[in-house]
Amino acid sequence: MPNLVARDGAEFAPSEGLPLDERIAGLAGLPIAELRMVWSDSWGTPPPKGARRRLLMLGIAWKCQADTLGGMSRQLERRLAALEASFGQGGTVDARAAKQASAPRLLPGTRLMRAWGDERHEVIVTETGFLWRGKCWTSLSAIARAITGSRRNGPAFFGLRDGDAA
């Protein structure tokens, strides 16, 4: 078992002087009451009410890794902030805002290309929407519908979602 720091006469959190993997492994041997204290020391706030042992260990381990190796990327922090801001009354996430936070941002001038049948379709992103065949559109899905003749998810059709364009 890795070295533990003594606090108030009891063994407590894995020592900061140990390698990261040993500190994290040492969490498994701590009673839940001590995990709660380690959480409070690590995060500076009490753990969530009713948090189970596994959540406490994962949260503490993540915090140790972030402190040692670096935290979240700026892009991820922005996405999380957008999701947090999208919380409405009652604690629910606005689905549209959540999708926008996870979708890639298309800058004006970006060209999207898609071959369909024997034609190549090019869409240009503008400040207010999309330009296709000399006409302004507000939705990629509307363009995909005009191209295919059936309802399609426009971002997926143009390859902006995970998975293949259908």
N, C-alpha and C positions, 0 to 999 in steps of 0.2 A: 504494500500500500504506500502511495506517495506520502511525503512529509506533509503534515498539517500544521497550520499556525495555531499556537495556543492563545486563547482569548478567554479571560475570566476563569482560568483554570481548566477549560475544556478545549479539546481539539476542535478546530473550526474549519476554515476554508483552506483549500489547497494553496500552498505557498506561491507567492508571486515569483519567487526565484526559480521555480521549476519550469521545465519545458512545457509548452502549451499542451501537448498531448497528455502529459502526466497530470497537469492541473485538471484537465477535463475528466480524465479517468478517475481522479480522486473524488469527483462529485458523487459517483455511484455509491460510495461508502458512507455518505453523510445522511443522518436522519432528516426527515422532512422539515422539522423545526429549524435545523441548522441551514438547510437549503433556503428557507425563507429569509433567514438572516443574511446569507450570502447574496441572495437576490437584492435585498435592500441595500447592501453595501455596493453591489455592482451597478445597479441602476439608479440608486439614489431615491427610490420610491418603494413603498411596500409592494409585494407581489399581488397579482390579481386575486380577489377573493375566490376561494374554492379551487385555486390552481392545484392541479395534481403534480405529483412528483416528477413525472416525465416532462411536463411543460416547464417546471422550474429548472430542471437540469438543462433542457434545450436552450432556454432563455439565458441562463448563466453562461453556458458554453458559447453561445453566439456572441455574447458581450465580451467574453475573454478573447475570442478570435478577432472580433472587431477592434478591440483595444490593441491587440498585438499586431495584426496583419492589415488593419484598415477596415473601415466600415463600408457602407453602401456607396455605390457610385452616385454621382450627381444626378444622372438620368433617372435612376431608381428613386432617389429622394424626391425629385420633381413629380414623378408618377404617383408616389405615395401621398405627397402633399395635395395633388389634384384629387385623388380619391377621398382623402380626408375632408377636403373642402366641399366635395359633392354630397356629403352626408346631409340628408334633410331632416326634418322634424321626425322624431320617432326612431332615429338611428338606422334608417335604411339608405342604401346607396342609390342615387339616381343612375339607372342603367346606361343612359346615353352618356353621362359624364364619365362613368367607369370605362366605357368603350373608347371614348375619346382619349382618356388618359393612357390607355394601353395601345392605341393605334399609332402607327408612325405618322409624324407630322409631315405633310406634303407642302413643300415650299412652292410659291408661284414660279412658273417656268419649268417645273418638273414635267417630263414627258413620260406617259404611260403607254406601253405598246402591247397589243394583243392580236394574235392571228386568229381569225375565225372563218372557217370555210376556206375559201381561196383569197380572202382579203386580209390586209393588215390594217388594224385600226390604231390610230394615234390620238391620245387625249392629252391636252396640255392643261396643267393646273394653273388657275388664275387666282387673283385676290378674292374673287367672289364665288368661284366655283370651278367649272371645267369647260374647256373648249373642245368640241368634237365636230368635225365637218362644217366648220364655220359658224356653229350655233353654240350659245352659252347654255350650260346645264348646271343645275344645283346639286345633282346627285350622280355618283358613279353607278348606282343601281339602275337609274333611269337610262343611262347610256347602255349598260349591259343588256337591259330589256329591249332597247331599240335594236341592238346588234343581233341578239339571239332570238327575239320574238317570244321569250318566256321570262318569268320573274327570276332574277339572279341577285346574289349578293355582289354588289359592284366591287367593293374592295377585294373580295375573294376572286372574282372574275379577272381582275387585273393583277392578281398575284401579291396583294398587300396583306393577306392574312396567312396564318400558318397553314401549311398543306398546299396542295397543287391547285391551280386555277381550274375550275370546272367549265 
